[in-house]
Amino acid sequence: MKKIFCFLFIPFMLFSCSKSARGYDELEKSLMGILLKKDENSVVKQLEKTADLGNEDVFGLAYAYLGETGEDFWNRYLKKSKGIAEFYKASYLQKQNPNDDQIIPLLESSAKQGFVRSYFTLGRIYEDKFEFEKAQEYLKKGKDAGDMYATYSYEYNKKFSNEYKKMENLDKKLKDGSISKDEKKELGTLVLEVMSDYEKAYDILKEFISEGFSPALYAKGKILESEDKEDEAVQLYNQSFEKDKYYLSAFELASKLVNRSKDNYQLALQVLDAAKSDKSVVLGYQGFIYENMKDYDKAEDYYQKAIQKGDVDVMNYLGRLYETKNELKKAKNIYNKAYQLGSIPAGYRLAYVLEEIEAEKTKSKVKDNVRKSKEAKQILEKLSENGDDYSTVDLSLYYPEKDKNIRILNLKAAAKLNSTAFYNLGVYYYTRNDKNKSKVYFRIAKDNGYDIGPVFEKFIEGK
């Protein structure tokens, strides 16, 4: 059985829609069993006991713990978990043997039972199959049901409806062997630039590497980087940049210059300027560089240009710029726009800005343990329901010190292996004089990079 040794590097997503307090004592016992590395049979029995009580957060924890051996667990709760077991079994099957004939019915069943995140996954599956109209149907259902991941993807895809239709037609030609050389180049380039799928793009374009086709060179560079061959990747980015100033290669080279040293800002801007591109990724990164150079007017100008292209992610950068300039109303407006388009990071920042505005109204100072804005709380509740564990942790700050929701919310986030939640639970049990639990949580938080402070350092060392 696959064990959890380092929580920071487990690639999975967890989603919870649990509204009740059922099974959280049992969930904590499951979590403690994993943290203390108890024998796997006892951990699995505890996970099953927690699920039998109707606790929905346990399924994500089980997925992390069971890894490749969890099919029996999911089978036990099919048709008994509001679609959650179906979703995780589908996720398990995608890793083992990506057979759509098995996976799609599970996800459709999951969605019908009320687990709306399955609509997003179905949308992604149909995108990969180049069935974009079908993908949008599922993403629209997810959006209408309040799923932010589906909302974000639906709104993104809508901007490129013409490009998606073209890809769908070209993919049919690719499959029946009637595609021309130029059409194949066009398809691979669209997959790369619109879908951001460099692996699939490389499969289509790799035969054009020898002739120096820039999108092919770029896609191969991204493959090499994923294999920790950065020097070879940079050579390909340079090759495509020198040949025709390919904008994605310009972005990669500029970002590497910036990451290396702030002394390279001007050189990075020269690289981006040479690309002569109006793509949002270039415009947004130019704004980012100017912001770091503290030329806020130019930064705002480039961010706005990228946003005019429909780039939701750049809205978050502009929002942070407005926060830096203490223009909170402007920050609120741009975050709210991005939030409505499905951006979870924008929603998180929006909640923070609303608290700052509330504090200004009352002439008080926002403190980490005091939250007052009802609107901010509602946003965090939605983000938490969409699976954002940091919002779940922050939501716990809206409850009085002894309210049971503080423990429950942090347990929900801890089940998603959130280091701040581990720390908060350490504090929770420390104030209740439960030294054993407190030390376990503090140690796990520390092991996962959280600075627990000198007082608790001494505490866990027994000093």
C-alpha positions in Angstrom: 0.0 0.0 0.0 1.2 3.5 -0.9 2.1 5.5 2.2 2.3 9.2 2.7 5.9 10.2 3.6 6.1 13.8 2.3 2.8 15.7 2.2 4.2 18.5 0.0 4.7 16.4 -3.1 1.4 14.4 -3.3 -0.2 15.3 -6.7 -3.9 15.0 -6.0 -6.9 17.3 -5.7 -9.4 17.0 -2.9 -13.0 18.3 -2.9 -15.5 18.4 -0.1 -19.1 19.6 0.1 -19.7 18.3 3.6 -22.2 20.5 5.5 -22.6 18.6 8.8 -20.3 17.8 11.7 -20.7 14.0 11.2 -17.7 11.8 11.6 -15.0 14.4 12.3 -13.8 12.6 15.5 -13.4 9.5 13.3 -11.8 11.6 10.5 -9.2 12.8 13.0 -8.5 9.3 14.1 -7.9 8.4 10.4 -5.6 11.3 10.0 -3.7 10.6 13.1 -3.3 6.9 12.1 -1.7 8.1 8.9 0.5 10.7 10.5 1.7 8.3 13.2 2.2 5.6 10.5 0.0 3.0 12.1 -0.4 -0.4 10.4 -2.4 -0.1 7.2 -5.2 -2.4 8.1 -6.2 -0.4 11.1 -6.0 2.9 9.1 -8.2 1.4 6.3 -10.7 0.2 8.9 -10.8 3.7 10.4 -11.2 5.3 7.0 -14.2 3.0 6.3 -15.7 3.7 9.7 -15.5 7.5 9.0 -17.0 7.0 5.5 -19.8 4.9 7.0 -20.8 7.8 9.2 -21.3 10.0 6.2 -18.2 12.1 6.5 -17.4 13.3 2.9 -13.9 14.7 3.6 -12.5 11.3 4.3 -12.7 10.3 0.6 -9.9 12.7 -0.4 -7.8 11.6 2.5 -8.3 8.0 1.5 -7.4 8.8 -2.1 -4.1 10.3 -0.9 -3.3 7.3 1.4 -4.5 4.4 -0.7 -2.9 5.6 -3.9 -2.9 2.7 -6.5 -4.6 0.2 -4.2 -7.8 1.9 -3.4 -10.3 0.4 -5.9 -11.9 -1.9 -3.2 -12.5 1.2 -1.0 -14.2 3.1 -3.8 -16.3 0.1 -4.8 -17.6 -0.1 -1.3 -19.2 3.3 -1.5 -20.5 3.5 -5.0 -24.1 4.8 -5.0 -23.6 5.5 -1.3 -21.6 8.7 -1.2 -23.4 11.3 -3.3 -21.2 10.5 -6.2 -17.9 11.1 -4.4 -16.7 7.5 -4.6 -17.5 7.4 -8.3 -15.4 10.5 -8.8 -12.4 9.1 -7.0 -12.7 5.7 -8.7 -12.7 7.5 -12.0 -9.6 9.4 -10.9 -8.0 6.1 -9.9 -8.8 4.5 -13.2 -7.4 7.5 -15.1 -4.0 6.8 -13.5 -4.1 3.0 -14.0 -5.7 2.6 -17.4 -7.2 5.7 -19.0 -10.2 3.9 -20.6 -12.9 6.5 -21.3 -15.5 3.7 -21.6 -15.1 3.0 -17.9 -14.3 6.5 -16.7 -17.0 8.6 -18.4 -20.0 6.6 -17.0 -18.6 6.8 -13.5 -18.2 10.6 -13.8 -21.7 11.0 -15.3 -23.1 8.9 -12.4 -21.2 11.1 -10.0 -22.5 14.3 -11.5 -26.1 13.0 -11.4 -25.8 12.2 -7.8 -24.7 15.8 -7.0 -20.9 15.8 -7.1 -20.7 18.7 -9.5 -16.9 18.7 -9.8 -17.3 15.7 -12.1 -18.7 18.0 -14.8 -15.3 19.8 -14.9 -13.5 16.5 -15.3 -15.9 15.4 -18.0 -15.3 18.7 -19.8 -11.5 18.1 -19.7 -11.9 14.6 -21.1 -13.9 15.8 -24.1 -11.4 18.6 -24.6 -8.6 16.0 -24.9 -10.8 14.1 -27.4 -11.2 17.3 -29.5 -15.0 17.2 -28.9 -15.2 20.8 -27.8 -19.0 21.3 -28.1 -19.5 18.3 -25.8 -16.9 19.7 -23.5 -18.6 23.0 -23.3 -21.9 21.3 -22.5 -20.5 19.6 -19.4 -18.5 22.7 -18.4 -21.7 24.8 -18.7 -23.5 22.3 -16.4 -20.7 22.6 -13.9 -20.8 26.4 -14.1 -24.5 26.5 -13.6 -24.1 24.2 -10.5 -21.6 26.7 -9.0 -18.3 24.9 -9.7 -15.6 27.4 -10.2 -13.2 25.2 -12.1 -15.9 24.5 -14.6 -16.7 28.2 -14.8 -13.1 29.2 -15.4 -12.7 26.6 -18.2 -16.0 27.4 -19.8 -15.3 31.1 -19.9 -11.8 30.5 -21.3 -13.0 28.1 -24.0 -15.8 30.5 -25.0 -13.2 33.1 -26.1 -11.6 30.6 -28.5 -14.7 29.0 -30.0 -13.5 29.6 -33.6 -10.0 28.1 -32.8 -11.6 25.1 -31.1 -13.9 24.4 -34.2 -10.8 24.6 -36.4 -8.9 22.1 -34.1 -11.8 19.8 -34.2 -12.0 19.7 -38.0 -8.2 19.4 -38.3 -8.1 16.6 -35.8 -10.6 14.6 -37.9 -8.3 15.1 -40.9 -5.4 13.9 -38.9 -7.2 10.8 -37.8 -8.4 9.9 -41.3 -5.0 10.7 -42.9 -6.2 13.5 -45.1 -4.4 16.3 -43.3 -1.8 18.4 -45.2 1.6 19.4 -43.9 0.5 23.0 -43.3 -2.7 21.9 -41.7 -0.8 19.6 -39.3 1.5 22.6 -38.4 -1.6 24.7 -37.8 -3.2 22.0 -35.6 -0.1 21.5 -33.5 0.3 25.2 -33.0 -3.3 25.7 -31.9 -3.0 22.8 -29.5 0.1 24.5 -28.1 -1.0 28.1 -27.9 -4.7 27.7 -27.1 -4.9 24.4 -25.1 -1.4 24.9 -23.6 -0.9 21.2 -24.1 2.8 21.0 -25.1 3.0 17.2 -24.9 0.1 16.7 -27.3 1.4 19.5 -29.5 4.9 17.9 -29.6 3.3 14.6 -30.7 1.8 16.4 -33.7 4.7 18.7 -34.5 7.8 16.6 -33.8 8.3 15.7 -37.5 8.9 19.5 -38.1 11.8 19.8 -35.6 14.4 19.2 -38.3 13.2 22.1 -40.3 13.3 24.4 -37.3 9.5 25.1 -37.0 9.4 27.3 -33.9 6.3 25.9 -32.2 7.8 22.4 -32.5 11.1 23.6 -31.1 9.3 25.2 -28.2 7.1 22.2 -27.4 10.2 20.0 -27.4 11.9 22.5 -25.1 9.0 22.2 -22.6 9.3 18.4 -22.8 13.1 18.6 -22.0 12.4 21.0 -19.1 10.0 18.4 -17.6 12.9 16.0 -17.8 15.2 18.4 -15.9 17.2 19.2 -19.0 16.9 23.0 -18.8 20.1 23.8 -20.7 19.0 21.8 -23.7 15.6 23.4 -23.5 17.0 26.9 -23.4 19.0 26.1 -26.6 15.8 25.3 -28.4 14.1 28.5 -27.0 17.0 30.5 -28.3 16.9 28.8 -31.7 13.2 29.5 -32.2 13.6 33.1 -30.9 16.6 33.8 -33.2 14.8 32.4 -36.2 11.4 34.3 -36.0 11.2 35.8 -32.5 8.6 33.2 -31.4 6.6 34.8 -28.6 6.4 31.8 -26.3 10.2 31.3 -26.5 10.6 35.0 -25.8 8.5 34.6 -22.7 10.5 31.6 -21.5 13.8 33.4 -22.1 12.6 36.6 -20.4 11.3 34.7 -17.3 14.5 32.8 -16.9 16.5 36.1 -17.1 14.2 37.6 -14.4 14.4 34.6 -12.2 18.2 34.7 -12.4 18.6 38.3 -11.3 16.7 41.6 -11.0 19.7 43.1 -12.9 18.3 41.4 -16.0 15.0 43.3 -16.0 16.0 45.5 -18.9 17.4 42.7 -20.9 14.2 40.7 -20.4 12.2 43.6 -21.6 14.3 43.8 -24.7 13.7 40.1 -25.4 9.9 40.6 -25.1 9.9 43.8 -27.1 11.8 42.0 -29.9 9.0 39.5 -30.2 6.6 42.3 -31.2 3.7 40.3 -29.8 0.3 41.4 -28.6 -0.4 38.0 -26.9 -1.6 38.4 -23.3 1.2 36.2 -21.9 3.8 38.6 -23.3 1.9 41.8 -22.3 1.2 40.5 -18.9 4.8 39.5 -18.3 6.0 43.0 -19.4 3.6 44.4 -16.8 5.0 42.1 -14.2 8.6 43.2 -14.9 7.6 46.9 -14.8 5.9 46.3 -11.5 9.0 44.8 -10.1 10.9 47.8 -11.4 8.3 49.9 -9.5 7.2 51.6 -12.7 3.6 51.2 -11.7 2.1 53.3 -14.5 3.7 51.2 -17.2 2.9 48.0 -15.3 -0.8 49.0 -15.1 -0.8 49.9 -18.8 0.5 46.5 -19.9 -1.7 44.6 -17.5 -4.7 46.4 -18.9 -3.7 45.5 -22.5 -3.5 41.8 -21.5 -6.8 42.0 -19.8 -8.4 43.5 -22.9 -7.3 40.2 -24.5 -9.5 38.4 -21.9 -6.6 37.1 -19.7 -8.3 36.4 -16.3 -5.0 35.5 -14.6 -3.5 38.9 -15.3 -6.5 40.4 -13.5 -5.0 39.0 -10.3 -1.7 40.7 -11.0 -3.4 44.0 -11.6 -5.3 43.5 -8.4 -2.1 43.0 -6.4 -0.7 46.1 -8.1 -3.7 48.1 -6.9 -3.2 46.7 -3.4 0.4 47.8 -3.5 -0.8 51.3 -4.4 -3.5 51.1 -1.7 -6.2 51.6 -4.3 -8.5 49.1 -2.6 -11.7 49.9 -4.5 -9.9 49.3 -7.8 -8.5 46.1 -6.4 -11.9 45.0 -5.3 -13.4 45.6 -8.7 -10.8 43.8 -10.7 -10.8 40.8 -8.3 -14.5 40.6 -8.4 -14.5 40.6 -12.2 -12.0 37.7 -12.2 -13.8 35.9 -9.4 -17.1 36.0 -11.5 -15.1 34.4 -14.3 -14.1 31.5 -12.1 -10.7 32.6 -10.6 -10.3 31.0 -7.2 -7.1 33.1 -6.4 -9.0 36.3 -7.3 -11.8 35.2 -4.9 -9.3 34.7 -2.1 -7.8 38.1 -2.6 -11.2 39.7 -2.9 -12.1 38.4 0.5 -9.0 39.9 1.9 -9.6 43.3 0.3 -13.2 43.3 1.6 -11.8 42.9 5.1 -9.4 45.7 4.5 -12.2 48.0 3.3 -14.3 47.0 6.3 -11.4 47.9 8.6 -11.0 51.3 7.0 -14.7 52.0 7.5 -14.6 51.2 11.2 -11.2 52.8 11.6 -9.7 49.6 13.0 -6.9 47.4 11.9 -7.4 43.9 10.5 -5.9 41.3 12.7 -5.2 37.7 11.9 -7.7 36.5 14.4 -10.5 38.9 13.7 -12.7 38.8 10.6 -15.9 40.8 10.3 -17.0 41.2 6.6 -20.1 39.0 5.9 -19.5 39.3 2.2 -15.9 38.1 2.6 -17.1 35.1 4.6 -19.6 34.2 2.0 -16.9 34.2 -0.7 -14.6 32.0 1.5 -17.5 29.6 2.1 -17.9 29.2 -1.7 -14.2 28.8 -2.3 -14.0 26.2 0.5 -16.9 24.3 -1.1 -15.0 24.4 -4.3 -12.1 22.6 -2.6 -9.7 25.5 -1.8 -8.1 24.5 1.5 -6.5 27.9 2.2 -10.0 29.5 2.1 -11.2 26.7 4.5 -8.4 27.6 6.9 -9.2 31.4 6.7 -12.9 30.6 7.1 -12.1 29.3 10.6 -11.1 32.9 11.6 -14.7 34.0 11.4 -15.8 31.9 14.4 -15.4 32.6 18.2 -12.4 31.0 19.9 -14.3 28.0 21.4 -16.6 27.4 18.4 -16.5 23.8 17.2 -16.3 25.0 13.6 -12.7 26.1 14.1 -11.6 22.5 14.7 -13.8 21.1 12.0 -12.7 23.5 9.3 -9.0 23.0 10.1 -9.6 19.2 10.1 -11.2 19.5 6.7 -8.1 21.4 5.4 -5.7 19.1 7.3 -7.3 16.2 5.4 -6.1 18.0 2.3 -2.6 18.1 3.9 -2.5 21.8 4.5 0.4 22.8 6.7 -1.3 25.9 8.1 -4.2 23.7 9.2 -1.8 21.4 10.9 -0.3 24.4 12.8 -3.7 25.7 13.7 -4.7 22.3 15.1 -1.5 22.3 17.1 -2.5 25.6 18.6 -6.0 24.4 19.2 -4.9 21.4 21.2 -2.1 23.3 22.9 -4.6 25.8 24.4 -6.7 22.7 25.6 -3.6 21.1 27.2 -3.6 18.1 24.9 0.1 17.9 24.5 0.3 14.7 22.5 -2.0 15.8 19.7 -0.5 19.2 19.8 3.0 18.0 19.3 2.0 15.7 16.4 0.4 18.5 14.5 3.2 21.0 15.2 5.8 18.4 14.0 3.9 17.7 10.8 3.5 21.5 10.1 7.2 22.0 10.7 8.1 19.0 8.5 6.1 20.6 5.7 7.8 24.0 5.8 5.6 25.9 8.3 7.5 28.2 10.7 6.0 27.2 14.0 8.0 29.8 15.9 10.6 29.4 18.8 8.0 28.8 21.5 6.5 25.8 19.8 9.9 24.6 18.7 10.9 24.4 22.3 7.6 22.7 23.1 8.0 19.9 20.6 11.6 19.4 21.7 10.4 19.0 25.3 12.3 22.0 26.6 
